[in-house]
C-alpha cells in the first residue's frame, strides 16, 4: 500500500520498492501511519492478500 501523503518514505520510493518485489500496488490517501488514518483500506488489503494466498 502506498500512503500518498507519507512524509517519511516518499510515495515514489514506496512505488519503486513495490516494483522491486513485483507486488501489486494499492494507493490510499494518508500519512506514514496509514493503518491509523485509513484502517478500512488497510484491512481490505489484508483480506484481499489473505484470500489470494489461499486460492480465492
Secondary structure, DSSP 8 states (H G I E B T S, - for coil): -EETT-SSS-HHHHHHHHHHTT----EES--S-HHHH-HHHHHHHHHHHHHHHTT-
